[in-house]
Amino acid sequence: MASLNDKYLWLENLKDERTLNFIREHNLRFKKFVGELPNELYRRLEPWFKLKTVLDFSLTDSGIFVLYRLWDEYVISRVRDGEEERILSSKDVDENSLIVSIYPSKDGKKLGFFFTISGSDVGKLRIIETNTGELIDEVKGSVGNLIWLDDRKIYYARFYREGKTPDGVEAPAERIILRDIESKEEKVTFGLGLERNYMISLFDVPEEDWIFAVINYGWIKSKVYGGPKLSPDKWKLLLDIQESVAYPIGFRKGASYIVTYDKKGFGRIVRITNGDHREIIGEEFYPKSPIEGAIVSGDLIYVNYLVNASSRICLFDLDGNHKGEIAFNEPSTVEILKEYKGRVFSVIESFSRPPTLYEITSGDLEIIFGEKRNIDWMKVEEGFATSWDNTKVHYFVVRNKRKERNVAIIYGYGGFGLSITPRFLNHVIPFIEDGGVYVIANLRGGREYGEKWHRMGMREKKQNVFEDYKSVIRVFKERGFKIIALGRSNGGLLVSATLTQSPELLDVALIGYPVIDMMRFHKLYIGHLWTTEYGNPDDPKDRAFLLKYSPYHNVAKDRNYPYTLVYTGLHDDRVHPGHALKFVARLEEVGAPVYLRVETESGHMGASPRIRIVEYADILAFIYRAIKIR
């Protein structure tokens, strides 16, 4: 029976001297356990973080603005005719700053960018003159989604984390603000009256006097509005999906094109003209393969399908006739699709290559910016596990062609409709070089197999996610592998639930920046927003199923827990570090071999590359010590 006694509540107070001592003592204990090994692993990780990693890009009349990470800095450059013009470095802002997103004006003369310090969600939206770097304007908070209206007026989205919105709605909530960057005058222009847990996104159509606004209730339902860019009072409701999500992909010849997941949940594309809805592309062009994203460019629609969690781009005309396809020679992820004046660009990555900017031309891919080589000694395989209810659970296996040992890191997430697709594995390359196997599990709760796949891992069905994960673990356990479970954020909930339910399956548990106390998550930072996904502990019906699996409340005596590392960052203002601290205290209480690592310069968004490598080196060192690789 789960206990509701919370004698470690004081660890939620990050200013309490007892909490600070708890952190200091545990950091010292962790450092003693890993010894000097992180220094060696740091040197081995370093080269892989020196590769250009494209994070964002924006298309303008004066070239392509690219945001990328390069070793110990974030860089904004403009690429024209194959030449790179460096505009700004994160080091010009602050030593520990992370540049998260960029918003150049259409002519490229002004540049907006959002940055945070040490990975906090709260940061600054700064606007500068591109050529001189002169500061024009700055807005503080959880802000972004900047849309340029003219040289001096912008829309931006403000997420209210605490308190109330200007119209008196309790946080968390979001509003669209119209701002004059010269006079600094601003007003709420869209979203007035929307209740808490609603989020708003704007989608610009650069070549048209048209803009889309999407209202999302958590991650489960959407309303799509559209109208003249300068007249929010004329934005009309185009699509209202009560039980599913939707998003716009383009506006062409007076018609709006929208992806909706309202039927079987795999996604279909509809065209809306003067209130008339017509389905252009139906569901399951590929069987059981959802649309992950799409864009309208000229007279074509570019659609990113996920086929067993790997991207394929299909081309259709505006009436939905299939015109071609781009497949990849290795499992890959199409991260971003954008178009400008009939040209389509995308950021694409794989397990062996960092995110790179491509142009898609006549069914081909041309590298515009980024790395041109990949890791030739990596081998990627795929398989399926069988979950408790006979559901097939897909997974990727990444290994070294030349060397292998029976040790597997099994990574999972399973939540918020987030698809876990091929990503560059710079943070675990030494482990794979040394023969370790890295496994990525595509669990329910994500959207790898559509919106229904997501909903089968939500709320009272969350246990499906844990059972899916266990089924993948068992595949490798039965082959004689030592198992290292890895998850971060919602994935930290996954691993901590697996640890408390089935510790015998694990040899090591790695739990990062985790949600763990399912009775109090909604009271900490922006946690109330997640009640749309998890359920609300204040509702007795929801409380019952949350308490049943809440890791913090299900730590038990007389269990043989494996080596466990819980890690978090003091600048995490999304998932409160108290989750991690309290869980460690509970595990210590029952004699579990648990360690805690708290990074003082990182948040949920991450950290500077230098700090991030230190963190990864420590995590790998913990694995090596715990299972005696070194």
C-alpha positions in Angstrom: 0.0 0.0 0.0 1.5 3.3 -1.1 2.3 5.7 1.8 1.1 9.3 1.7 3.6 10.3 4.5 5.8 13.0 3.0 8.5 13.6 5.7 10.9 14.9 3.0 8.7 17.8 1.9 11.4 20.1 3.1 13.6 19.1 0.2 11.3 21.0 -2.1 12.7 24.2 -0.6 15.8 24.9 -2.6 16.8 27.8 -0.4 16.7 25.7 2.8 20.2 25.2 4.2 19.3 21.6 5.0 18.5 21.1 1.3 21.7 22.7 0.1 23.7 20.6 2.5 21.9 17.5 1.2 22.9 18.4 -2.3 26.5 19.2 -1.4 27.0 15.9 0.6 25.5 13.8 -2.2 27.5 15.5 -4.9 30.7 14.7 -2.9 29.5 11.1 -2.4 28.9 10.8 -6.2 32.3 12.2 -7.1 34.0 9.8 -4.7 32.2 6.9 -6.4 33.2 7.8 -10.0 36.7 8.9 -9.1 38.8 10.3 -12.0 37.2 8.2 -14.7 35.0 11.2 -15.9 38.1 13.1 -17.0 39.0 10.3 -19.5 35.4 10.1 -20.7 35.2 13.9 -21.1 38.2 13.8 -23.5 36.5 11.0 -25.5 33.1 12.9 -25.7 34.7 16.2 -26.6 35.3 15.6 -30.4 31.7 14.6 -30.9 30.5 17.9 -29.4 32.7 19.8 -31.8 30.6 18.8 -34.7 28.2 21.4 -36.1 24.7 20.7 -34.8 21.9 22.7 -36.5 19.2 23.6 -34.0 17.0 26.0 -35.9 16.9 28.0 -39.1 14.8 30.8 -40.7 14.4 31.8 -44.4 14.6 35.5 -45.4 15.2 37.6 -48.4 18.8 38.1 -47.4 19.7 34.5 -46.8 19.2 31.6 -44.4 19.7 32.4 -40.7 21.0 29.3 -39.0 21.3 28.6 -35.2 23.8 25.9 -34.4 25.8 24.5 -31.6 29.6 24.3 -32.0 31.6 23.0 -29.1 31.3 25.5 -26.3 29.0 28.0 -27.9 25.7 28.6 -29.7 26.1 30.5 -33.0 23.8 32.4 -35.2 25.0 32.8 -38.8 23.6 33.9 -42.1 24.2 31.6 -45.1 24.2 33.1 -48.6 25.5 31.5 -51.8 27.3 28.8 -49.8 29.1 31.4 -47.6 28.7 31.7 -43.8 28.5 35.1 -42.2 28.7 34.8 -38.4 26.2 37.1 -36.7 26.3 36.3 -33.0 27.7 33.8 -30.4 26.1 32.9 -27.1 29.5 34.0 -25.6 28.6 37.5 -26.7 25.5 37.2 -24.4 26.7 35.3 -21.4 29.2 32.5 -20.7 26.4 30.2 -19.6 23.7 31.3 -22.1 21.8 28.9 -24.4 20.3 30.4 -27.5 17.1 28.5 -28.1 15.4 30.0 -31.1 15.8 32.7 -33.8 13.4 35.1 -35.5 14.9 37.3 -38.2 12.7 39.8 -40.0 11.7 39.1 -43.6 14.4 41.3 -45.0 17.0 40.0 -42.5 17.8 43.5 -41.2 16.6 42.8 -37.7 17.1 39.6 -35.6 15.1 38.4 -32.7 16.4 35.5 -30.6 15.4 33.8 -27.3 18.1 32.8 -24.8 18.2 31.4 -21.3 20.9 31.2 -18.7 22.0 27.7 -17.7 19.0 26.1 -19.3 16.2 27.8 -17.4 12.8 28.0 -19.1 12.6 31.7 -18.2 14.8 33.8 -20.4 14.9 36.9 -22.7 13.7 37.6 -26.1 16.2 40.1 -27.5 16.0 42.0 -30.8 19.0 43.5 -32.4 20.1 45.2 -35.7 21.6 42.3 -37.6 24.6 44.2 -39.1 25.6 46.2 -36.1 24.4 44.1 -33.1 22.7 47.2 -31.7 20.1 46.3 -29.1 16.6 47.4 -30.1 14.3 45.6 -27.6 14.2 43.0 -24.9 11.4 41.1 -23.3 11.8 38.9 -20.2 10.0 35.7 -19.3 8.8 32.4 -20.9 8.4 34.1 -24.3 8.8 33.3 -28.0 7.0 32.5 -31.2 7.9 35.9 -32.6 6.1 37.0 -35.8 7.2 40.1 -37.6 4.3 42.4 -38.8 6.5 45.3 -40.0 9.7 47.0 -39.0 8.5 47.9 -35.6 5.6 45.7 -34.6 5.6 42.0 -33.6 3.4 39.3 -32.2 4.9 37.1 -29.5 3.6 34.4 -27.2 3.9 34.8 -23.4 3.5 31.8 -21.2 2.4 32.8 -17.7 4.0 30.4 -15.3 2.6 31.8 -12.0 0.1 34.3 -10.8 -2.5 35.4 -13.3 -2.8 36.6 -16.9 -3.7 40.3 -17.5 -7.3 39.2 -17.9 -7.3 37.4 -14.5 -6.9 33.7 -15.5 -4.8 31.6 -13.1 -1.5 30.2 -14.5 -0.4 28.2 -16.3 -1.8 30.0 -19.3 -0.6 31.6 -22.5 -1.5 34.8 -24.4 -0.5 36.4 -27.7 1.0 39.9 -27.3 1.2 42.7 -29.9 4.3 44.8 -29.2 5.8 48.0 -30.7 9.6 47.4 -30.4 10.3 51.1 -30.5 7.7 52.6 -28.1 7.6 49.3 -26.0 3.8 49.5 -25.9 2.0 46.2 -25.9 -1.4 44.6 -25.4 -2.9 41.2 -25.3 -4.2 40.6 -28.8 -5.4 37.0 -28.8 -6.4 34.5 -26.2 -8.3 36.7 -23.8 -10.5 34.6 -21.5 -8.8 31.2 -22.3 -8.7 29.1 -19.1 -5.5 27.6 -17.6 -3.7 24.8 -19.3 -4.5 26.2 -22.7 -1.5 27.0 -24.9 -1.3 29.1 -28.1 1.0 28.9 -31.2 1.2 31.2 -34.2 2.1 30.0 -37.7 3.2 32.7 -40.1 2.6 32.5 -43.9 5.4 34.8 -45.0 4.2 35.4 -48.6 0.6 36.0 -47.8 -1.4 38.4 -45.6 -2.4 35.4 -43.5 -1.6 33.9 -40.1 -2.8 30.8 -38.2 -3.3 30.7 -34.5 -3.7 27.3 -32.8 -5.2 26.9 -29.3 -4.2 23.6 -27.7 -5.6 22.2 -24.5 -2.5 20.5 -23.1 -1.5 17.9 -25.7 -5.0 16.4 -26.4 -7.2 18.8 -28.4 -6.9 21.8 -30.7 -8.7 24.7 -32.3 -7.2 26.3 -35.5 -8.0 29.9 -36.3 -6.9 31.9 -39.4 -7.2 35.3 -40.8 -5.5 38.6 -42.0 -2.2 39.0 -40.2 -2.8 42.5 -38.9 -6.4 42.0 -37.9 -6.7 39.5 -35.0 -10.4 40.5 -34.6 -11.0 38.9 -38.0 -9.3 35.6 -37.2 -12.0 32.9 -37.7 -12.3 29.4 -36.3 -11.4 27.0 -39.1 -11.3 23.7 -37.3 -12.3 22.6 -33.8 -11.1 19.2 -32.9 -12.7 18.3 -29.6 -11.1 15.0 -29.0 -7.8 15.2 -30.9 -5.1 17.6 -32.1 -4.5 19.5 -35.4 -2.1 22.0 -36.8 -1.8 24.1 -40.0 0.7 23.4 -42.7 0.1 26.2 -45.3 -2.2 28.7 -47.0 -2.4 28.6 -50.8 -4.8 30.3 -53.2 -7.2 31.3 -50.5 -7.3 27.8 -49.0 -6.0 26.6 -45.6 -4.3 23.2 -45.3 -4.4 21.5 -41.9 -3.3 18.2 -40.5 -5.8 16.6 -38.2 -5.6 13.4 -36.2 -9.4 13.1 -35.5 -10.2 9.7 -37.0 -8.0 6.7 -36.6 -5.3 9.0 -35.2 -2.7 8.6 -38.0 -3.3 12.1 -39.5 -5.1 13.3 -42.6 -4.8 16.6 -44.5 -7.9 18.7 -45.1 -8.3 21.8 -47.3 -10.6 24.5 -46.0 -12.0 27.1 -48.4 -14.7 29.6 -47.2 -15.9 27.1 -44.6 -15.9 24.1 -47.0 -13.8 21.1 -45.7 -12.4 18.6 -48.1 -10.0 15.8 -47.3 -7.0 15.9 -49.6 -4.8 13.1 -48.2 -6.5 10.4 -46.2 -5.1 8.3 -43.3 -2.6 5.6 -43.6 -0.9 6.3 -46.9 1.6 4.0 -45.2 -0.3 1.5 -43.1 -0.1 2.3 -39.4 2.3 5.2 -40.1 1.3 8.7 -38.9 2.0 12.1 -40.4 4.7 13.7 -38.2 4.7 17.0 -40.1 4.0 18.6 -43.5 4.4 21.9 -45.4 2.7 23.4 -48.5 5.2 24.9 -51.0 4.1 26.1 -54.4 1.8 23.5 -55.8 3.2 20.6 -53.7 2.6 19.3 -50.2 5.6 17.7 -48.5 4.6 15.2 -45.9 6.8 13.6 -43.3 5.6 10.1 -42.4 6.9 8.0 -39.6 7.3 4.4 -40.7 8.3 2.4 -37.6 9.5 5.7 -36.0 11.7 6.7 -39.0 11.0 9.5 -41.5 10.0 9.3 -45.1 9.1 12.4 -47.1 6.3 12.0 -49.6 5.3 14.7 -52.2 1.7 15.3 -53.2 0.0 17.9 -55.4 -2.6 20.2 -53.9 -5.4 17.7 -54.7 -3.6 14.9 -52.8 -2.1 13.0 -55.8 1.1 11.2 -54.9 4.1 12.7 -56.9 7.1 11.1 -55.3 9.0 10.1 -52.3 12.3 10.5 -50.5 13.6 7.6 -48.4 16.8 7.6 -46.5 19.6 5.1 -46.5 19.6 4.8 -42.7 16.9 5.5 -40.1 16.5 9.2 -39.9 14.5 12.0 -38.4 13.1 15.0 -40.3 13.0 17.6 -37.5 12.0 20.8 -39.2 10.3 21.5 -42.6 10.1 25.1 -43.8 9.4 26.7 -47.2 10.1 30.1 -48.7 9.2 31.3 -52.2 8.8 27.8 -53.6 12.0 26.3 -51.9 11.8 23.7 -49.2 14.4 23.2 -46.5 14.7 20.7 -43.7 16.9 19.7 -40.7 17.6 16.0 -40.8 19.6 13.8 -38.5 20.3 10.1 -37.8 22.0 8.0 -35.1 25.3 8.6 -36.9 25.0 12.2 -38.1 24.2 15.4 -36.2 21.3 17.6 -37.3 22.2 19.1 -40.7 20.3 21.6 -42.9 19.2 20.3 -46.4 17.3 21.7 -49.3 14.8 19.3 -50.9 14.9 19.8 -54.6 13.0 17.6 -57.2 12.9 14.7 -54.8 16.6 15.0 -53.9 18.5 16.3 -50.8 21.3 18.8 -50.9 23.3 19.7 -47.8 23.2 23.4 -47.3 24.9 23.6 -43.9 26.3 21.2 -41.4 28.3 17.9 -41.3 28.8 15.9 -44.4 30.2 12.7 -42.9 28.7 10.2 -40.6 30.0 7.4 -38.3 30.8 4.4 -40.5 31.3 1.9 -37.7 27.8 2.2 -36.3 25.2 -0.5 -37.2 21.5 0.1 -36.7 19.0 -2.8 -36.3 15.3 -2.9 -35.5 13.0 -5.3 -33.7 9.7 -5.7 -31.8 8.9 -6.8 -28.3 5.5 -8.1 -27.2 3.9 -6.2 -24.3 1.5 -7.6 -21.7 -1.6 -7.2 -24.0 0.2 -8.5 -27.1 0.8 -5.0 -28.4 4.0 -5.0 -30.6 6.5 -2.5 -29.3 9.1 -1.3 -31.8 12.7 -0.6 -30.9 16.0 0.5 -32.5 19.3 -1.1 -31.6 22.6 0.8 -32.2 25.8 -1.1 -31.9 29.5 -1.1 -32.9 30.1 -3.3 -35.9 33.6 -4.2 -34.7 33.1 -4.8 -31.0 30.2 -5.8 -28.7 29.7 -6.7 -25.0 26.5 -7.8 -23.4 25.6 -4.5 -21.8 22.6 -2.4 -23.0 21.4 1.1 -22.3 17.6 1.0 -22.9 16.2 4.5 -23.4 12.5 5.3 -23.2 10.1 8.2 -22.8 6.5 7.4 -23.6 4.4 10.5 -23.1 3.0 13.8 -24.3 2.6 12.5 -27.9 6.4 12.9 -28.4 7.8 10.5 -31.0 11.2 9.1 -30.1 13.0 8.9 -33.5 16.6 8.5 -34.6 18.8 11.2 -33.0 22.6 11.7 -33.1 24.1 9.8 -30.1 27.1 12.0 -29.3 26.4 11.7 -25.6 26.9 7.9 -25.5 29.4 7.3 -28.3 32.2 6.2 -26.0 29.9 3.6 -24.5 29.1 2.3 -28.0 32.7 2.4 -29.0 33.5 0.2 -26.1 31.0 -2.4 -27.3 27.9 -1.3 -25.4 24.5 -1.5 -27.1 22.1 1.4 -27.2 18.4 0.6 -27.5 15.6 3.1 -28.1 12.1 1.9 -27.3 9.0 3.4 -29.0 6.5 3.1 -26.2 2.8 4.0 -26.0 2.3 7.6 -24.9 4.3 8.8 -27.8 2.9 9.4 -31.3 5.1 7.0 -33.3 2.0 5.1 -34.3 -0.5 7.9 -34.2 -2.7 9.8 -31.8 -4.4 6.6 -30.4 -0.9 5.3 -29.6 -0.5 8.5 -27.5 -3.8 8.1 -25.7 -3.1 4.5 -24.9 -0.3 5.7 -22.6 -2.1 8.6 -20.9 -3.9 9.1 -17.6 -5.3 5.8 -16.2 -3.6 3.9 -19.1 -0.1 5.1 -18.1 0.8 1.6 -16.8 0.8 0.5 -20.5 3.9 2.6 -21.0 5.7 0.9 -18.1 4.8 -2.5 -19.4 5.9 -1.7 -22.9 9.2 -0.6 -21.6 9.6 -3.8 -19.5 8.8 -5.9 -22.6 11.8 -4.4 -24.4 14.0 -4.8 -21.4 13.0 -8.5 -21.2 14.1 -9.1 -24.8 17.7 -8.1 -23.9 17.6 -9.6 -20.4 16.7 -13.0 -21.9 19.7 -12.7 -24.2 22.0 -12.3 -21.3 22.5 -8.5 -21.3 23.1 -6.4 -18.3 20.4 -3.7 -18.4 20.9 0.0 -17.9 17.5 1.8 -17.9 17.7 5.5 -19.0 15.0 8.2 -19.0 14.8 11.9 -18.6 11.9 14.2 -17.6 8.8 12.1 -18.3 11.3 9.4 -19.1 12.6 9.8 -15.6 9.1 8.9 -14.4 9.2 5.8 -16.7 12.5 4.5 -15.2 11.6 5.3 -11.6 8.3 3.5 -12.0 10.1 0.5 -13.6 12.6 0.6 -10.7 9.9 0.5 -8.0 7.7 -2.0 -9.8 10.3 -4.4 -11.2 13.8 -3.8 -9.8 14.9 -7.3 -10.7 14.9 -6.4 -14.4 17.6 -3.7 -14.0 21.3 -3.7 -13.3 21.5 0.1 -13.3 18.8 2.9 -13.3 19.6 6.3 -14.7 16.8 8.8 -13.8 17.3 12.4 -15.2 15.4 15.6 -14.3 12.4 13.4 -13.4 8.8 13.8 -12.5 8.4 11.3 -9.6 5.9 12.6 -6.9 2.6 12.1 -8.7 0.7 13.5 -5.7 2.4 16.9 -5.9 3.7 17.4 -9.4 0.8 19.8 -10.2 1.7 22.1 -7.3 5.4 22.6 -8.4 6.4 25.1 -11.1 4.2 24.6 -14.2 3.2 21.1 -13.3 -0.5 21.8 -13.4 -0.2 21.9 -17.2 0.6 18.2 -17.1 -2.7 17.2 -15.5 -4.0 17.1 -19.1 -1.6 14.2 -19.7 -1.3 12.5 -16.3 -4.6 13.3 -14.5 -5.2 15.6 -11.6 -4.3 14.4 -8.1 -7.0 16.7 -6.7 -9.6 14.5 -8.4 -10.2 11.4 -6.3 -10.6 9.2 -9.4 -7.4 10.4 -10.9 -5.6 10.3 -7.5 -6.3 6.6 -7.2 -4.5 5.5 -10.4 -1.7 8.1 -9.9 -1.0 6.9 -6.4 -0.9 3.3 -7.6 2.2 3.9 -9.6 3.7 7.1 -8.2 7.4 6.1 -7.7 7.9 8.3 -4.7 5.0 6.6 -2.9 5.9 3.1 -3.9 9.5 2.7 -2.6 9.4 -0.5 -0.5 11.6 -2.2 2.0 13.1 -5.7 1.4 13.5 -5.0 -2.3 16.9 -5.6 -4.1 17.2 -2.3 -5.9 20.1 -2.0 -8.4 22.6 0.8 -8.6 20.6 4.0 -9.2 21.7 7.5 -10.3 19.2 10.3 -10.0 20.4 13.5 -11.6 19.0 17.0 -12.0 19.9 20.6 -12.2 19.3 23.5 -9.9 18.2 25.7 -12.8 15.4 23.3 -13.8 12.3 25.5 -13.5 10.1 23.2 -15.4 10.4 19.9 -13.4 11.2 20.9 -9.8 14.4 19.3 -8.5 12.5 18.4 -5.4 11.2 15.3 -7.2 14.7 14.0 -7.6 15.9 14.9 -4.1 12.9 13.4 -2.3 13.1 10.2 -4.3 16.8 9.8 -3.4 15.9 10.3 0.3 13.2 7.6 0.2 15.5 5.1 -1.5 18.3 5.8 1.0 15.8 5.2 3.8 15.3 1.5 2.6 19.0 1.0 2.0 19.1 1.2 -1.8 22.4 1.8 -3.5 21.3 5.2 -4.8 23.4 8.2 -5.8 22.5 11.8 -6.5 24.1 14.3 -8.9 22.9 17.9 -9.0 24.3 20.2 -11.6 24.4 23.8 -10.4 24.6 25.3 -13.9 21.9 23.4 -15.9 18.1 23.4 -16.4 15.5 21.4 -18.2 16.4 22.9 -21.5 20.0 21.8 -21.0 23.2 23.6 -20.3 26.2 25.0 -22.1 28.0 22.4 -24.1 30.9 22.4 -21.6 28.6 21.7 -18.7 26.6 19.2 -20.7 29.7 17.1 -21.5 30.8 17.2 -17.8 27.3 15.8 -17.0 27.4 13.1 -19.6 31.0 12.1 -18.7 29.8 11.6 -15.1 26.8 9.6 -16.1 28.9 7.3 -18.3 31.4 6.9 -15.5 28.6 5.9 -13.1 27.6 3.1 -15.6 31.2 2.0 -15.9 31.8 1.8 -12.2 28.4 0.3 -11.4 28.7 -2.7 -13.8 32.5 -2.8 -13.6 33.4 -2.0 -17.2 36.2 0.0 -15.6 
